[in-house]
């Protein structure tokens, strides 16, 4: 009986810690992808004087094929969904010149996980309070994660 009690206490301590580690790991991977992709799009815009054209979810814009790791762009993200280049799109009444979204597809559904979204907000925008409509990380129309490259 004592052994069962000790095991249950240990499990109750380690499971939440493990879940926090998993959450942070997914957040770190997504933030890293956002920053690498945003840098590639920004360099393209600086060199060409314009942003690449809009592309469908999971599709690398043709102008970016030689600039992005296409398998990283097209794979399912750590939180589900796929990356989506958003050029000159409107979200909740605000038009953004350039953004990277994570959108659901048939092969990669997007699970809207509030703790994951909150962690992304804190890591990207570095704030203690949540504001989904300011900084670089927003929630776009349809409550999709949206990394703003240029407002």
C-alpha positions in Angstrom: 0.0 0.0 0.0 2.8 2.4 0.8 4.5 1.7 -2.5 1.3 2.5 -4.4 1.0 5.8 -2.4 4.6 6.7 -3.2 4.2 5.9 -6.9 1.0 8.0 -7.1 2.7 11.0 -5.4 5.6 10.8 -7.8 3.3 10.5 -10.8 1.3 13.5 -9.6 4.5 15.6 -9.4 6.1 14.4 -12.6 3.2 14.5 -15.0 2.5 18.3 -14.9 6.3 18.9 -15.2 6.5 16.7 -18.2 3.5 18.5 -19.8 5.1 21.9 -19.2 8.3 20.6 -20.8 6.4 19.3 -23.8 4.5 22.6 -24.2 7.7 24.7 -24.0 9.4 22.4 -26.5 6.6 22.9 -29.0 6.6 26.6 -28.4 10.3 26.8 -29.0 10.0 24.9 -32.3 7.2 27.1 -33.6 9.0 30.3 -32.6 12.2 29.1 -34.3 10.2 28.3 -37.5 8.5 31.7 -37.4 11.7 33.6 -37.0 13.6 31.6 -39.7 10.7 31.9 -42.2 10.2 35.6 -41.4 13.8 36.4 -42.0 13.7 34.6 -45.4 10.6 36.6 -46.4 12.1 39.8 -45.1 15.4 39.3 -47.0 13.3 38.6 -50.2 11.3 41.8 -49.7 14.5 43.8 -49.2 16.2 42.4 -52.3 13.1 42.6 -54.6 11.2 45.6 -53.2 8.0 43.6 -52.8 6.7 40.7 -50.8 6.0 37.3 -52.4 2.5 36.6 -53.7 -0.1 35.0 -51.5 0.0 31.1 -51.5 -2.3 28.4 -50.2 -1.8 26.8 -46.9 1.2 24.5 -46.8 2.3 25.7 -50.3 5.7 27.5 -50.5 5.3 30.7 -52.5 7.1 30.1 -55.8 9.5 33.0 -55.2 10.6 31.4 -51.9 11.3 27.8 -53.1 15.1 28.4 -53.1 15.0 30.4 -49.9 13.0 28.2 -47.5 13.4 24.7 -46.3 10.3 23.5 -48.2 9.9 20.3 -46.1 9.9 22.4 -42.9 7.3 24.8 -44.4 5.0 22.0 -45.7 5.1 19.7 -42.6 2.5 19.6 -39.9 3.6 22.1 -37.2 4.1 21.0 -33.6 0.7 22.3 -32.6 -1.1 21.0 -35.8 -2.0 22.8 -38.9 0.5 24.0 -41.6 2.3 27.2 -42.2 0.6 29.7 -44.5 2.1 32.8 -46.1 -0.3 35.7 -45.7 0.3 38.7 -48.0 -1.8 41.8 -47.6 -4.6 40.0 -45.7 -7.2 41.3 -43.3 -7.7 39.9 -39.8 -10.3 41.3 -37.4 -10.5 44.6 -39.4 -6.7 45.1 -39.6 -4.8 44.6 -42.8 -1.3 43.2 -42.5 1.3 43.6 -45.2 3.1 40.3 -44.4 2.4 37.6 -41.9 2.9 33.8 -41.4 -0.1 31.9 -40.1 -0.7 28.4 -38.9 -3.9 27.2 -40.6 -5.8 23.9 -40.5 -5.8 21.6 -43.4 -7.5 18.2 -44.0 -4.2 16.4 -43.5 -3.2 18.6 -40.5 -6.0 19.7 -38.3 -5.2 22.6 -35.9 -5.9 22.1 -32.3 -6.5 25.4 -30.6 -4.7 24.9 -27.3 -5.0 28.0 -25.1 -2.0 27.2 -23.0 0.1 26.8 -26.2 -1.2 30.0 -27.6 -0.5 31.8 -24.3 3.0 30.4 -24.2 3.6 31.6 -27.8 2.3 35.1 -26.8 4.7 35.3 -23.9 7.8 34.0 -25.7 7.3 36.0 -28.9 6.0 39.3 -27.4 7.7 39.0 -24.0 4.8 40.4 -22.0 3.3 39.3 -18.7 -0.2 40.3 -19.8 -1.9 38.8 -22.9 -2.8 41.0 -25.8 -3.7 39.0 -28.9 -3.8 42.1 -31.1 -0.5 43.8 -30.5 3.2 42.8 -30.8 4.3 40.2 -33.4 2.1 37.4 -32.3 -1.6 37.8 -32.9 -4.7 35.7 -33.2 -6.1 36.1 -36.7 -9.5 35.6 -38.1 -10.7 32.1 -37.3 -8.5 32.2 -34.1 -5.4 31.1 -36.0 -1.9 31.8 -34.8 -0.5 34.7 -36.7 3.2 35.9 -36.7 3.3 39.5 -38.1 6.3 40.0 -40.3 5.3 43.6 -41.3 2.1 45.3 -40.0 
